[in-house]
């Protein structure tokens, strides 16, 4: 089974500022939850480009440390980029990052399609462990983005 996560966050910054921050692989470490033990090992030493490989150490669950290798497969500056997992904890990971210009700032959208390994055991673990963990990661990222860029105030109030 392929699962989907779709999150959207409005930020009071320009599209260019959002692109500069989100497309710099080094900044991923800044917006990951502290308890993930997220560490960039290689590939973040230059501006994002199609074909770029990024290697990380990550601890998605206590006591479970793994390497994660992603490839940037598409880059359309300043609108979106796509990364896929080549090696890591998922059977499939396809993550699209969109930046939409809106009145008063941008809307950042993440669309992730993923599949778990281990067949029936993976499907059993999804609602119990994996989905809550992914929701926690995206909520933490949202909070860190607000901390960095501020709250979006609706201009039509």
C-alpha positions as CSV (number, residue, x, y, z in Angstrom):
1,X,0.0,0.0,0.0
2,X,1.2,3.5,-0.9
3,X,0.5,6.2,1.7
4,X,0.3,9.9,1.3
5,X,1.1,12.9,3.5
6,X,0.1,16.4,2.2
7,X,0.9,19.4,4.4
8,X,0.6,23.1,3.7
9,X,2.0,26.1,5.6
10,X,1.7,29.8,4.9
11,X,4.8,31.9,5.7
12,X,5.2,35.7,5.6
13,X,8.2,35.7,3.3
14,X,8.9,36.1,-0.4
15,X,9.0,33.2,-2.8
16,X,12.7,33.8,-3.4
17,X,13.5,33.7,0.4
18,X,11.5,30.5,0.8
19,X,13.4,29.0,-2.2
20,X,16.8,30.0,-0.9
21,X,16.1,28.4,2.5
22,X,14.2,25.3,1.4
23,X,16.5,24.4,-1.5
24,X,19.7,24.6,0.5
25,X,20.2,21.0,1.7
26,X,22.1,22.2,4.8
27,X,18.9,23.8,6.2
28,X,17.1,20.5,6.4
29,X,19.1,19.7,9.6
30,X,17.8,23.0,11.1
31,X,14.1,22.1,10.7
32,X,14.2,18.5,11.7
33,X,13.0,17.5,15.2
34,X,16.0,17.4,17.7
35,X,15.1,13.8,18.7
36,X,15.6,12.5,15.2
37,X,19.4,12.6,15.5
38,X,19.5,14.0,12.0
39,X,23.0,14.5,10.6
40,X,24.0,15.3,7.1
41,X,26.9,13.1,6.0
42,X,27.5,14.2,2.5
43,X,26.1,16.0,-0.6
44,X,25.0,19.3,1.0
45,X,28.1,21.3,0.1
46,X,26.6,22.9,-3.0
47,X,23.4,24.5,-4.3
48,X,20.7,22.0,-5.1
49,X,20.7,20.4,-8.5
50,X,19.1,17.6,-10.4
51,X,21.0,14.4,-9.7
52,X,22.4,15.6,-6.4
53,X,22.8,12.8,-3.8
54,X,22.4,13.5,-0.1
55,X,23.4,11.1,2.6
56,X,22.2,11.4,6.2
57,X,22.2,9.5,9.5
58,X,18.8,9.5,11.1
59,X,17.2,8.0,14.2
60,X,13.5,7.7,13.3
61,X,12.8,5.6,16.5
62,X,14.7,5.3,19.7
63,X,17.5,2.7,19.3
64,X,17.0,2.6,15.5
65,X,19.7,4.5,13.7
66,X,19.9,4.2,9.9
67,X,21.5,5.8,6.9
68,X,19.3,7.6,4.4
69,X,20.3,8.4,0.9
70,X,18.1,10.7,-1.3
71,X,18.4,12.0,-4.8
72,X,17.1,15.3,-6.0
73,X,15.3,14.2,-9.2
74,X,13.7,17.5,-10.3
75,X,14.4,21.1,-9.7
76,X,12.3,24.0,-11.1
77,X,13.6,27.1,-9.4
78,X,11.8,28.8,-7.5
79,X,8.7,26.6,-7.8
80,X,9.4,23.1,-6.6
81,X,11.9,20.3,-6.2
82,X,11.5,16.5,-5.8
83,X,13.6,14.1,-3.7
84,X,13.4,10.3,-3.7
85,X,14.9,7.8,-1.3
86,X,17.5,5.6,-2.9
87,X,18.4,3.9,0.4
88,X,16.8,4.0,3.8
89,X,13.9,2.9,6.0
90,X,11.2,3.1,3.4
91,X,10.4,0.8,0.5
92,X,9.4,4.0,-1.4
93,X,9.8,7.6,-0.6
94,X,8.8,10.3,-3.1
95,X,8.7,13.9,-1.7
96,X,7.6,16.9,-3.7
97,X,8.3,20.4,-2.2
98,X,6.2,23.2,-3.7
99,X,6.4,26.9,-3.1
100,X,3.2,28.8,-4.1
101,X,3.2,32.6,-4.0
102,X,0.1,34.0,-2.2
103,X,-0.9,37.4,-1.0
104,X,1.3,38.4,1.9
105,X,3.8,35.6,1.4
106,X,4.0,32.0,0.3
107,X,2.4,28.7,0.9
108,X,4.8,25.8,1.3
109,X,3.4,22.4,0.3
110,X,4.9,19.0,1.0
111,X,3.4,16.1,-0.8
112,X,4.9,12.7,0.1
113,X,4.1,9.3,-1.2
114,X,5.7,6.4,0.7
115,X,5.5,2.7,1.2
116,X,6.7,0.7,4.1
117,X,8.8,-2.5,3.9
118,X,8.0,-5.7,5.7
119,X,4.6,-6.4,4.0
120,X,1.8,-7.0,6.6
121,X,4.0,-6.0,9.5
122,X,4.7,-2.7,7.8
123,X,1.0,-2.1,7.2
124,X,0.4,-2.9,10.9
125,X,3.1,-0.5,12.1
126,X,1.8,2.3,9.9
127,X,-1.1,3.6,12.1
128,X,0.7,2.7,15.3
129,X,4.1,4.1,14.8
130,X,5.0,5.4,11.3
131,X,2.1,7.8,10.6
132,X,2.2,9.4,14.1
133,X,6.0,9.8,13.8
134,X,5.7,11.4,10.3
135,X,2.9,13.7,11.6
136,X,5.2,14.7,14.5
137,X,8.1,15.5,12.2
138,X,6.0,17.7,9.9
139,X,4.4,19.5,13.0
140,X,7.9,20.1,14.4
141,X,9.1,21.4,11.0
142,X,6.1,23.8,10.9
143,X,6.9,25.1,14.4
144,X,10.6,25.7,13.4
145,X,9.6,27.5,10.2
146,X,7.3,29.8,12.3
147,X,10.1,30.4,14.7
148,X,12.5,31.3,11.9
149,X,10.1,33.3,9.6
150,X,7.2,34.3,11.9
151,X,3.5,33.8,11.8
152,X,1.5,34.4,8.6
153,X,-1.1,37.0,9.2
154,X,-4.1,36.8,6.9
155,X,-4.2,40.0,4.9
156,X,-8.0,39.8,4.4
157,X,-9.0,40.1,8.1
